[in-house]
Amino acid sequence: MKYPFVLSFKAQELQIPADCTQSLLDPIQSIVQECSENVHLVNFRDSSCNAPESLLSHDDCDTNSMGSREEEGANGWSESSVDRTVTRTVDSPNTHMLWVDMGREDDGLGKEEGDVKGECNSKWEEEERKVEQKPKLSSDQREYIRFMSVERKKDFVSLEKIRGRTVNILDGLELHAGMFSDLEQKWIVAFVYMLQKMGREGQLKEHTYSEPVKWMRGKGRVTIQFGCCYNYATDKNGNPPGILRNKAVDPIPHLFKLIIRRLVAWHVLPPSCIPDSCIVNIYEKGDCIPPHIDNHDFVRPFCTVSFLSECSILFGSNLKIAGPGEFIGSTAIPLPVGSVLVLNGNGADVAKHCVPSVPAKRISITFRKMDDRKRPRGFALEPDLQGILPLPYCSEKPKKSRPSNPQLNSTRRLVPWGNSEGEQKSYGKNPHSLSIQTRLGHINRHRVRLNMSDL
């Protein structure tokens, strides 16, 4: 069994229905068919969603994630001798999975008829009728529901003195929670661990996979780079930190491309900054990322996606090291599972950030766009990542208007100065003087003398 991770899924989780707006996990379809003849994925009606020819087509490389490692930790990972067994051809171009449909398990849309019927009593029959009467939603409708359910926070504030000026060091940060359903996360995590297995077996390029020896607490997290090879620190050859233009890594896998398409379509990243590189960080308990600012070989904004367990990321203009894997900073932001943190502005370039020792296993994937002048030599843009546009929806939820209090509605009227209601209007000595009487509720009366000759 080459891909045992598939066996951890239930048959219902592999039987994802049709009606898609974009393809997902096409390569895994062939893997599933190889592993079990009893599990079948439903063919999708949309034949325009064409799957790539391979799961991992070897080309270039990616870059580092939200962290700059102090040491590369070079291991004896030899470059795969063009082992194209990794490249698995998809025989059925019309079989696809969609992110929206993968979330059907969470909202009850993916229940099978047998699960709904249950026992043959009046209660279950009534529930069955309710399910049958439930209107079927199109893929666009389901995607709109998922899109609008994302919780977006963009008002982070942390004021610090920078060169004598008070600055919001978190300006530009955004947190998008609920971007991926539980089932989507399960597929992504399983795929990452499959990549780790391939890296350990030498099936990935030499500079794609790195697993340094854990020589102290917090050091030694696994990294898998796609699109470009990033040098975390000055290496033994004198190369400074940054993208190594003469080193090749594997290209971005198709599954990660689908994540990128969602990030742009769901208004997380702008279409002017479509990532062309990514780095996977696999944390064991106690691993960390030291304080740093991401290298400017990558343009802003960039983002990181969190999986497996929640942890906090620490921000501050002057982060301090308190011990192995322990840091002190002004602001800690929790990163929920399945959320996306976007770094831009002061949040990317003024404040440093770090990840203290994580309390449990964690996976993060950071997506970034390379500066055109820093791309590896011979780098070619991915055709299926070009021209991605955001969905034509407003990502900002309408704010609820506060109900008006009729007692606070103000009414204004003009009355002659010095006259009361019911009296004959007489302007006295100054016929140009009027008063404006304002009534707020049942009390609070104010009079203002207005000289009409000045108007």
N, C-alpha and C positions, 0 to 999 in steps of 0.2 A: 504494500500500500504506500504509494508515493505521497499522498496528501491525506494523512489520517485526521487532520483537523476538521474535515467535513463530517466525520462520524460523530462529532459533538453536537450536531444539529438534529433537531427532530424533523420528521418527514413533513409536518405542516409548515415548518420554517423554510423548507426548500421548495414548497409548492406555492410559489408566488404568482398571483393571478396576472392577467394581462391589463391592457389599456395603459400604455406608458407614454411619457413625453420625452424620456431619454433612456438610453440603455444603461445597464448596470451589471457588473460581474459576469459578463459574457464568458470570459475564460473559465470561471468557476463552473459554468454550466457543463463544460466538457469533463471537468474533474468529477462533478457529481455523477454524471452518467457512467464514468469509469468505475466509481466506487460502489455504486448501488444501482441495480437494474429496477429496483422497486420504487425509486424516487424519480419523479419526472417534473421538469419545469414546464409550465404552460407556455405554448407559443404565443407571442404577442402579435396583435393585428397590425401594428405599425411596422411595416417593412422598411421604412426609411431610416430606422435606427440601426445602422450597420456596425457590427462589432469589429474591433481591430483584429489583425491576423494573429496576434500573439499576446500573451499575458505580459511578458517582459521582452521587448525587442531591444537589443543592445545597441546603444549609440553613445550618448554623452552622459553628463553627470549633474548632480544637484549640489546644494550647498548646505551649510550648517543651519541649525534651527535657531531657537531662541537663546542659544548659549554659545559662548566662545570657550572652548575647552583649553585648558592650560597646556595639555600635552596631547599629541596626536595618538600616542600609544600604539605605534606600528606593530602589527602582528604579522605572522608569516602567512597571510592570506594570499595565496597565489592566484593570479588572474586565470579565470576559467579558459581552458583551451578550446574556445569557441564551441562550448557544449550547447548545442542548439536543442537539446532535450528540454531545456527550460522554455523554449518558444513553442507553445502548444497551439496548433492551428484550431480555430473554431470552425467546425464543419457545418453548423446550423446558423446561418446569419440571421434567421428570423426568430431566434429565441433570445429574449431579452428580459432583464429585470429592471424595474424602476424603483427609484428611491421612494416615491410616494406610495407605491404599492407595498413596499417592504414595511411601511408603517401601518399597514392595515391591521396588523395584529394588535396594535396598541389601541385603536379606536373601535375595534370590533367589526370592521368591514370585511375581514378576511376569514370569518368563521365559516366552517363547512356546514352543509345542510344537516349532516348527521349529528354535529355538535349542538345544533340549535334544537333539534327535535327532542333529544334526550328521552325521558320517560313519556309514555303515552297517557298523559293525564291532562286535565283541562288547563292546568297552569302552563304546562309546556306548550300545549297547542295554542294558547293565547299568545305566549311569547313568540311562537313560530309565526303566527299571523302578523305580529308586529314587525318581525324581521322581513317577512315577505312584502309588507307594505312600505318598507323603508325605501325611499327613492335611491336609485343608483346614481352615483356621482361620476362625472367624467374625470379624466386624468387631470385636466386643467382645473376643475373645481377642487379636486383633492389637493393639488399643489397649491392653490390659492389658500385653502384652509391651513395647510402646513406653514406656508409663508407668513400668514397673518398671526400664527400662534407663536412665532419667535419673539422672545422677550429681548428688547434692545435697550442697553444702557449706554448713554453717551455723555453723561454729565459728571464725570469723575473730577474731583477737585482735591488738590493737595498743594497748599501754598508754602513755598520756601524762598529764602533770600538767595538770589543768584546775581552776583556782581552788584550788590547793593539794591537790587530791584526785587520786588515781590512777584513771583512767577508761579502760575499754576503748572506744576511739572507734569501733571497728568492730562493736560489738554491734548486732544487727539486720540485718546484711548476710547475704544468701543468694546462692549461685551455683548455678544449675541448668544443667548441661551436657548436650547431646544432646537438646534439646527439638525440634529440627527436622532432618529428614533432608536429605541433599545435594540431592535433587530438590525438596523443599519450598523449600529456600533458593534454588534456582535460579529457581523461579517467583516468589518474593517479590522477589528482586533485579530480575528482568526487569520486574515490575510497577512497582517504584519508579522505574526509569529511564523507563518509559512516562509516569509522573506528571511526571517532570522535563521530558520533551519537551512534555507538555501545558502545563506551567507556562510554558515558554519561548515557546510559541505563544499564550499568553494565554487558554487554555481553562479555567483555574482562576480562582477569585475573587482579587481584588487582594491581599488580606492572607493568602491561603493559601500562595502561593509567593514565596520571597525568594532572590535570588542576587546578593548585593552584590559590588562590584568587589574583587578581591584586591589591596589596597593595600599589604600587607606579609605576610611569612611567617606562616602560621598563621591569617590572617584571610580570611574570605570563603567559608566553607562554605555549601552550599545547605541551606535549611530549607523543609519543607513541613508546614504546620500544619493539623490537622483538629480540629473540635469547638469550638475557641475560639482567639482571637488573643491571643498573649502578647507583651507589651512587654518587651524585654530590658533596657532602660535608659530613663531619663527622656528622652522624646522632645522635639521642638521645640515641641510644644504644652503642655509641662509635665506630661504624664501620667507618673506614677511607674511603676517596673517592676511588672508584674503583668498580670492578664487585662484586656484592653480590652473592657468590657461592651457598648460600642456599635459594635463592629466585627464584621463577619460573615466567616466563612470556610466552606469546604466541609465537609460532614459526613464522618464516618469511613467510608472505603470498605468494601465488603462483605468483601474479603479480610482487612483489618485486624480486622474484627469476628470473623472466624474465629480469628485469632490470639488475641484477647482471650478467646474462649470456651475455647480450649485452656489459656491461662494460669490460668483459674479452675478448669477441670475437672481439670487435672493438679496441683493443690495448690501453684501458684506464687503466686497472689494470692488473698486470701480473698474469699468471695462478698459480704462487706460492703463491699468496695472495688473494685467493677467499674469499670474505666476508662471515662470518657466523652470523652476527648480523647487525642490522640497527636501526636507531632511526629517527622518523618523528618529525619535529618541525613545529608547526602551529603558525604563527605570526599574530597578529593583528597590526594595525597601531600603531607605537610607541614602540613595543616590541624590545628587543635587546638580545645579548649574550655578557657577560663581557669578558675582556681579559683573556686568558688561553692558556695552552699547553695541548693537549689531553693526557689523562692518558696512561702510557705505559703498561697497561693491554691489550692494543690493539697494534698490530704490524703495521709497516709502509710498504707500503703506505696505506692511506685510502682516501676516496673521499666523496664529498657532491654534490647533484644534486639540482638545483634551479628551482622553479615553481612559477607561478602566476604573480610575479613582479620582476623587476631588483632591486638589491641593491648592495652596496659595502661592501667588507670585508677588514678590516684594519689589517696591519701587522706592527710589530716593536719589537725590542728587549726590549724596555722599553715603553710600552703603558701606557698612563696616562688617568685617569678619569677626564673629564672636568665638568661633571654634570650627572644627571639621563639620562642614555642612550646615553651619549655623550663621545667620547673618542678621544685622540690625538695620532697619530702614524706617522711613516715615509712614509708608502706606502698604498694607497687605490686601490684595484683591483675591477672593476665592474664585477658582476656576471650576465651575460645575462640569460634570461629565457630559460630553456631547456639545460643549459650548465652544465658541470661537472668540478669541481675543485679538482685536486689531490694534496694531501699534502704528502711530503716525504723530507728526508734530512733536511737541515737547515730550510726549510719552515715549517717543522712539529715540529722540536725539538729545534731550536735556537730562531726563531721568535715566539712571541705570536701572536694570532689573536683574533679578536672580530668582532661582527656585530653591528654597531651603530643602533639606533632606525630606524626601517624600515619606509619608507614613505607610504607604502600601505600593504595590506594583502600579505603574502608570505608563501610558503611552501618549506621546504628543507628536503631532505632525505639523511642521512649520512650512508654510508656503511663501515663497518670495520671488520677486522678479529681479533678474540681474540687470545691472547697468550695461547698456549696449556695448560700451567700450571695454567691459571686463569679461565678456563671455568667453568661454573656451574656444580655442582655435578650431575651426571646422564645425562649430555649433550650428545646428539647423532648428528653426522654430517648428513646433509641433503643429501640423495643419489643423488638427481637430481642436486646438485651443485658440484659434484665431476667430475674430468676429463674434465673440460671445457678448450678448447684450442682456441687461437686467430685465426682469419681468416688468410689464407695463402696469405695475401696481405701486401704490404709495406705501412705503414701509413704516411711515409714522402713523401710529394709531391716533384717531381723533380724540382730542381732549374733551372730557365731559364738562359741559357748561353748568355752572352753579345755578340752581333755581333762584329766581328773583323773589325778593320779599316785597309784597305790595305796600307794606308800611314804610319802606325805605325809598319808594319811588318819589322823586321830587317833582313838584309842579310849581311853575312860576307864573306870576301874573303882574301886570302893571296897574298900580293904583295911584291916585294923586297924593302928593306928600301932604300929610296932616289931615287927610280925610279918611273916614271909616266907611264901611259898606252901608248903603242905604241913605247916606247924606248926599246933598247936591254937590257936584264936582266943582270945586273952587281951587284955583292954583295959587291963591294968595298973592304975596308980593312978587314972587318969582314964578311966572307962569311956565318957565322952562324946566322947573325942578319936578322930578317925578321920583317915586320910590319903587323899588323892585322888592316885592315880598316873596320870600321863598319859604315853603312849608315842607318840612321833612317829617313824615309820620304825623303824629298828633301833637308834637311839641317842636321846639327849636325853630323859632321864627326869627328871621334876620331882615333888617331894613338897611338899604343902601341908598344914599342920596346921589342922584345922577343929574348932572348939569347938561341939559339938552342943548344949550348954546355951544357946547364944546364939540358936539357931534357933527 
